[in-house]
Structure formats: C-alpha cells, structure tokens
Amino acid sequence: MSATSKEVLVFSKKFGRHSYGSSHPLKIERLQLTMDLIDAYGLFDTCATPWVEAQAAGEKDVQAVHSVEYLEILQQANTGQAPSQAWKFGLSSGDNPVFAGLYDWSLLVTGATLECFRQVREKNKQIAFNIAGGLHHALPDKASGFCYINDPAVGIARMIQDGLRVIYLDIDVHHGDGVEAVFYNTDQVLTISLHQHGHTLFPGTGFPDDMGEGPGRGYAVNVPLAPATDDDLYLWAFMEVVPPLVRAYKPDVLVTQLGVDTLTTDPLAALNLTTNGFIRLVQEIKSWGLKWVALGGGGYNVMNVARAWTMAWVVMKGVKVPDELPANFVKKHQSGLDGKLTLSDPPYKTKGAAVDRAREMAQSVVARIKENIFPLAGI
C-alpha cells in the first residue's frame, strides 16, 4: 500500500489454505474472489504492495476475550480431529466443523483485525479493512455461528485497554451477539446491531430491551427487523437510530461489521436489501469522518460478497469505477456470475402484506429505542 494513502487493506493469501468443507455455506474462496475484483478494477496501488500482510494473533491477544480452556480445545482441534469434549465448546459437524488448520485460520483472521487497529492507531490510516474479519458470534468459551475466535471483540478489547471509546456497528443479517455479550457491562463500548428479528433467525437474540447491564446500561442497542425489510425501510431505521447515537457517543474509533447476508439473494436469511442499499449505508458511515476499522462478516452468495465489498472499498478510497464488471473478471469467473454483470443490483421493493408487517415492526422498534436509550445517551 502507498505510504500516503489513508486507506489500507489487510489480507493474506494464506486465508485460502483453509476450508470449512465443501458442503459448508461459508466459502473462504469469497475472500480471494473479492480481491480479484478489486484488482480487476485497478484499485490496488501499482507502485506498492497491494495490501498489508496479515500475521497471526498471539495467545495473549485472544486470551483478552476467550478462556484458556476453550483455546486449548481449539488448539487440539487444529489437527482436524475433534477432541473428546469438543461438543461442550460448540464444535460439531454442523455450523462449527472441526477442520485441519481451524485454530491457524482463526488466529490469522484475528491477527488481520488487530493489524487494522494498529494501522488506524499507529500508522495514521483513516480506514483499515479486513474482509476476512467480523466473526461476531464466537463466545468467550464457545464456538458459534461459523465463528471460533471473536476477532472484533479481541480488537476492541485492545482499544479499551488504551482507554479509547469504541462504537461497534454491526449490519450483518444476524445479531452481533458475541461482541455484545463481551461488552454488555461497560460504557467504553457502544454496540449497535441491526439484524433480522431473532424470532425468525439465528441466534435468536438481540431485542430492543436488551440494553446492557450495570455501567453498560444503554450501551447495547438492538434494531431487529422483520423478514422482507427492503433497502428503503432498512435505511430509514438506520438513519433514525444510528447517526444520533454516533454523534452523542463521540467515539475514538468506529468498528463496523459489514456482513452482506442481508441481500435478497442470500440463501441463509430473509431480508430484501440490494447492493444499492448496502452501499448507501457505507457512504453514510464514511461521511462521519471517524477512524474506521471495517470488517467483513456474513455473505453466502459469493458473488454478492465480491461485488458488495468491492463497492465498499471504492467508497472507502473515494474513487469512481464503472458499474459494469471488468471484462477480464467476467471472463475468469463467468460460471459463477449468475448473470450479475454489474456492481449494482436491479432495484427491489417488497410488495404485499409483508410491507406493512415490516414497516410496523421497524417503527415500533425505533420508537422503543428513542424512548428507552436516547435519553440515556443525552439525545
């Protein structure tokens, strides 16, 4: 990366050495696909290394969030063989499979996130983006939702040790439960999660009345949304809740989880966003002018992931690119495009009775947040 650039990607081709298995919905190859598209648009600095190389996190780093006993189980599982007590720690053949290199993968992802924090803190970067990060479900002593080590929480823990105030903003379709749980009792971190309602989707948590405890009361904000919520309704809820809280909290660092499993063509959830709505969110976030650590997250249609995170990087860099996908990328990845030849999606509006249900839920949730949390924030 250019020394004068204020935005930086943190990445490693070593990510591609790992796999959750051919039948698992989380496809690690989506990361290289995203980098291929970024490269095809000419968005790497030609006179410098195109990214900062990720290095594995250390044991002490991850112990800031995870128990020693749990980490020992992950180390044992790194062989690809499940330890005898694996099930007690959330490891299984389903969501959280045991695969060779599991612990190496998790430490490398977490190290990339820690490097993002270092870039904005010590290297004077404005934005640092780890597309592999955002594994937000992992709990201190348990794997959950495809996540083994909670890289956002580990990075944020490092920041608050330095006395910094952090906002964690999660726009993945699933509630950011693991990060919220780690910081539920502190006012040094404001967690905000917009997600599909927990009565309709994993992990079944993240309701408006879940507001934090003790010193952290009012510092956990949850915006559950109904299935079929589309771009316009999602953006309305976001704008009603998030910018006022950001202005009131005045964070030193913003951390975002930019999952794109909210898109209408994602196979694992039921919101109806498009890349057009997603990028309007990213544009709004950038307009705040904060030190920004951006992380990836969910996304199980791999071409959606590549297009959306490339669009995000375009916004972060403040450049313009053609909407049409580059010809060399299209030729290389023709079989996986599903007819998607542009970064943007066709406009999508939810129709029928689902519109009213989604609007009523969004309005009710926003009203409760304004009634219960805004006064605690001085709004």
C-alpha positions in Angstrom: 0.0 0.0 0.0 1.1 3.5 -0.7 2.6 5.3 2.3 0.5 8.4 1.6 -2.8 6.5 1.2 -5.2 6.9 4.1 -7.0 3.7 3.4 -5.5 0.2 3.8 -6.5 -3.4 3.1 -5.2 -6.1 5.5 -5.1 -9.5 3.8 -3.2 -12.7 3.3 -3.3 -15.4 0.6 -2.8 -17.8 3.5 -6.6 -17.4 4.1 -7.2 -19.5 1.0 -5.4 -22.5 2.5 -8.3 -23.2 4.8 -11.8 -24.6 4.2 -14.9 -25.3 6.4 -15.7 -28.2 4.0 -17.3 -28.4 0.6 -20.9 -28.6 1.9 -20.5 -25.7 4.4 -22.2 -22.4 3.4 -19.2 -20.3 4.5 -16.9 -20.3 1.4 -13.5 -18.9 2.2 -12.8 -18.5 -1.5 -15.1 -15.5 -1.4 -12.2 -13.6 0.0 -9.9 -14.1 -2.9 -12.8 -13.5 -5.3 -13.3 -10.1 -3.7 -9.6 -9.3 -4.0 -9.7 -10.4 -7.7 -12.5 -8.0 -8.4 -10.8 -5.1 -6.5 -7.7 -5.9 -8.6 -9.6 -6.1 -11.9 -10.9 -2.5 -11.2 -7.3 -1.3 -10.7 -7.9 -0.4 -7.1 -4.5 -1.7 -5.8 -1.7 0.8 -5.6 0.5 0.0 -8.6 3.7 1.3 -7.0 3.5 -0.5 -3.7 2.4 -3.8 -2.0 -1.3 -4.0 -2.6 -2.2 -4.9 1.0 -0.7 -5.1 4.4 0.1 -8.8 5.1 -1.8 -10.3 8.0 0.1 -12.0 10.8 -1.4 -14.5 13.2 -2.6 -13.1 16.6 -0.8 -14.3 19.7 -2.1 -16.3 22.6 -2.2 -13.3 24.9 -4.2 -11.3 22.4 -7.0 -13.8 22.2 -7.0 -14.5 25.9 -8.3 -11.0 26.4 -11.7 -12.4 25.3 -11.5 -16.2 25.3 -10.9 -18.7 28.2 -7.7 -20.6 28.3 -9.6 -23.9 28.5 -11.5 -23.1 25.3 -8.4 -22.0 23.4 -6.7 -25.3 24.4 -9.7 -27.2 22.8 -9.3 -25.1 19.6 -5.6 -25.9 19.6 -6.3 -29.6 19.9 -8.9 -29.3 17.1 -6.3 -27.8 14.8 -5.3 -31.3 13.7 -8.7 -31.8 12.1 -9.7 -34.4 14.7 -12.4 -33.4 17.2 -11.3 -33.5 20.9 -13.4 -35.7 23.2 -15.1 -32.7 24.8 -15.5 -30.7 21.6 -19.3 -30.6 21.7 -19.2 -28.8 25.1 -17.4 -25.9 23.3 -19.7 -25.7 20.3 -17.6 -27.7 17.9 -19.6 -30.0 15.7 -20.1 -31.3 12.2 -22.7 -28.7 11.5 -22.2 -24.9 11.9 -18.8 -25.1 13.5 -17.0 -28.0 12.0 -13.6 -29.3 13.1 -11.2 -29.0 10.2 -7.4 -29.1 9.8 -6.0 -25.7 10.5 -9.1 -24.4 12.3 -7.0 -22.6 15.0 -4.5 -21.3 12.5 -7.3 -19.8 10.4 -8.9 -18.2 13.5 -5.6 -16.7 14.7 -4.8 -15.3 11.2 -8.2 -13.7 10.8 -7.9 -12.2 14.3 -4.3 -11.0 13.6 -5.6 -9.2 10.5 -8.2 -7.4 12.6 -5.5 -6.4 15.2 -3.4 -5.1 12.3 -6.3 -2.9 11.2 -6.4 -1.4 14.7 -2.7 -0.8 14.6 -3.0 0.9 11.2 -5.5 3.4 12.4 -3.8 3.9 15.8 -0.1 3.9 14.9 0.2 4.3 11.2 -2.1 7.3 10.8 -4.5 5.5 8.5 -8.1 6.7 8.4 -9.7 3.4 7.3 -8.4 -0.2 7.6 -10.4 -3.1 6.0 -10.1 -6.8 6.8 -12.6 -8.6 4.6 -11.9 -11.9 6.4 -12.9 -10.5 9.8 -16.2 -9.9 11.5 -16.6 -13.3 13.1 -19.0 -11.9 15.6 -20.8 -14.9 17.1 -17.9 -16.6 19.0 -18.4 -16.5 22.8 -15.6 -16.5 25.4 -15.8 -20.2 25.8 -17.8 -21.5 22.9 -17.8 -21.5 19.1 -21.0 -20.3 17.5 -22.4 -19.5 14.0 -19.3 -20.4 12.0 -17.1 -18.3 14.4 -14.3 -19.7 16.6 -12.4 -16.6 17.8 -14.3 -13.3 18.0 -11.9 -11.1 16.2 -13.9 -7.9 16.6 -14.1 -8.4 20.3 -10.3 -9.1 20.6 -9.5 -6.0 18.6 -11.9 -3.8 20.7 -10.5 -5.2 23.9 -7.1 -3.9 22.8 -8.6 -0.5 22.2 -10.3 -0.1 25.5 -7.2 -1.2 27.4 -5.8 2.0 25.9 -8.7 4.0 27.3 -10.4 4.6 23.9 -14.1 4.8 23.4 -15.4 2.5 20.6 -18.6 2.1 18.7 -19.2 -1.4 17.3 -21.8 -1.2 14.5 -23.0 -4.5 13.0 -25.1 -4.6 9.9 -24.9 -8.4 9.3 -28.3 -10.1 9.0 -27.6 -12.0 12.2 -27.4 -10.3 15.6 -23.9 -9.5 16.7 -24.4 -11.5 19.9 -20.8 -12.4 20.7 -19.5 -8.9 20.6 -22.4 -7.6 22.6 -22.0 -10.2 25.2 -18.3 -9.4 25.8 -19.0 -5.7 26.4 -22.5 -5.9 27.9 -21.4 -4.4 31.2 -19.2 -1.5 30.1 -19.7 2.0 28.8 -16.4 2.1 26.9 -18.1 0.3 24.0 -21.4 1.1 22.4 -22.6 -1.9 20.4 -25.3 -1.3 17.8 -26.7 -4.2 15.8 -29.3 -4.1 13.0 -30.4 -7.6 12.1 -33.3 -9.9 11.1 -35.5 -10.4 14.1 -34.4 -13.1 16.5 -37.7 -14.9 16.4 -37.1 -15.7 12.8 -33.3 -16.3 12.5 -30.2 -17.5 14.4 -29.0 -16.7 17.0 -32.5 -15.8 18.4 -31.3 -12.8 20.4 -30.9 -9.0 20.0 -34.2 -7.5 21.1 -34.8 -3.8 21.9 -35.0 -4.4 25.6 -31.5 -5.9 25.6 -29.8 -2.7 26.5 -26.7 -3.6 28.6 -26.3 -4.0 32.3 -24.6 -2.1 35.2 -22.3 0.6 33.8 -23.2 -0.7 30.3 -26.9 0.0 30.6 -27.9 1.9 27.5 -24.7 0.9 25.6 -26.2 -2.1 23.8 -28.6 -1.1 21.0 -30.6 -3.7 19.1 -32.7 -3.0 16.0 -34.4 -6.2 15.0 -36.2 -6.0 11.6 -38.8 -8.2 10.0 -38.2 -10.6 7.1 -38.8 -8.8 3.8 -37.3 -5.5 5.0 -36.0 -3.8 1.9 -33.5 -1.0 1.2 -35.7 2.0 1.9 -37.1 0.7 5.2 -33.7 -0.6 6.4 -32.1 2.8 5.6 -34.9 4.6 7.4 -34.4 2.6 10.6 -30.6 3.1 10.3 -30.8 6.8 9.9 -33.3 7.2 12.7 -31.2 5.4 15.2 -27.5 5.2 14.3 -26.3 8.7 13.4 -27.8 10.4 16.5 -26.1 7.8 18.7 -22.8 8.2 17.0 -22.9 12.0 17.4 -23.8 11.6 21.1 -21.2 9.0 21.9 -18.3 10.7 20.1 -16.1 7.5 19.7 -12.4 7.5 19.2 -12.7 4.5 16.8 -15.6 3.1 14.8 -15.6 -0.7 14.2 -18.1 -2.0 11.6 -19.1 -5.5 10.7 -20.2 -5.3 7.1 -21.9 -8.6 6.5 -23.9 -8.8 3.3 -26.1 -11.7 4.1 -28.9 -9.0 4.2 -29.1 -9.1 0.4 -32.3 -10.5 -1.0 -30.4 -13.2 -2.9 -28.5 -14.5 0.1 -29.5 -18.2 0.7 -29.5 -18.1 4.6 -31.7 -15.2 5.5 -34.8 -13.3 4.5 -34.1 -9.6 4.3 -34.5 -7.9 0.9 -31.6 -5.5 0.6 -29.6 -4.9 -2.6 -26.0 -3.8 -3.1 -27.6 -0.4 -3.8 -28.9 -0.1 -0.2 -25.7 -1.6 1.2 -23.5 1.0 -0.4 -25.7 3.8 0.8 -25.0 2.6 4.3 -21.3 2.5 3.6 -21.4 6.1 2.2 -23.3 7.3 5.3 -20.7 5.6 7.6 -17.8 7.2 5.7 -19.4 10.6 5.9 -18.9 10.6 9.7 -15.2 11.1 9.2 -14.2 8.7 12.1 -11.2 6.5 12.4 -12.7 3.3 11.0 -11.9 -0.3 11.3 -14.1 -2.2 8.7 -14.6 -5.9 8.9 -16.3 -8.4 6.6 -18.9 -10.8 8.0 -21.6 -12.9 6.6 -22.4 -13.4 3.0 -23.2 -16.8 1.5 -23.7 -15.9 -2.2 -20.1 -15.4 -3.0 -20.6 -13.1 -6.0 -22.7 -10.8 -3.8 -19.8 -10.7 -1.4 -17.3 -9.8 -4.0 -19.4 -7.1 -5.6 -20.6 -5.5 -2.3 -17.2 -5.4 -0.6 -15.5 -4.1 -3.8 -18.2 -1.3 -3.8 -17.3 -0.7 -0.1 -13.6 -0.4 -0.9 -14.5 2.0 -3.7 -16.3 4.3 -1.3 -13.6 4.0 1.3 -11.0 5.1 -1.2 -13.2 7.9 -2.6 -12.9 6.9 -6.2 -15.2 6.2 -9.1 -15.4 3.0 -11.1 -17.7 1.7 -13.9 -20.7 -0.2 -12.8 -20.0 -2.9 -15.3 -17.8 -5.7 -14.1 -14.4 -5.7 -15.8 -14.2 -7.9 -18.8 -11.2 -9.9 -17.5 -13.0 -10.6 -14.3 -16.2 -11.7 -16.1 -14.2 -14.0 -18.4 -12.4 -15.6 -15.5 -15.5 -16.1 -13.3 -18.2 -16.5 -15.9 -19.6 -19.7 -14.4 -20.2 -18.1 -11.0 -21.7 -14.7 -12.1 -25.4 -15.8 -12.2 -26.0 -13.1 -14.7 -24.7 -10.4 -12.4 -22.6 -8.3 -14.7 -22.7 -5.0 -12.6 -21.8 -3.9 -9.1 -25.3 -2.5 -8.6 -28.4 -4.6 -8.4 -31.8 -4.0 -10.0 -34.0 -2.0 -7.6 -36.0 -4.3 -5.3 -39.1 -3.3 -3.4 -41.0 -5.6 -1.1 -44.7 -6.0 -2.1 -47.8 -7.2 -0.5 -48.8 -7.7 3.2 -45.1 -8.2 4.1 -44.5 -4.5 3.5 -47.0 -3.4 6.2 -45.7 -6.0 8.7 -42.1 -5.0 8.2 -42.9 -1.2 8.4 -44.9 -1.7 11.6 -42.1 -3.6 13.3 -39.4 -1.1 12.2 -41.5 1.8 13.5 -42.2 0.1 16.8 -38.5 -0.8 17.4 -37.3 2.6 16.5 -39.8 4.2 18.9 -38.7 2.0 21.8 -35.1 2.8 21.2 -35.9 6.5 21.2 -37.9 6.1 24.3 -35.5 3.9 26.3 -32.0 4.5 25.0 -31.9 8.0 23.6 -32.5 9.7 27.0 -29.6 7.7 28.5 -27.4 9.0 25.7 -28.5 12.6 26.2 -30.4 12.7 23.0 
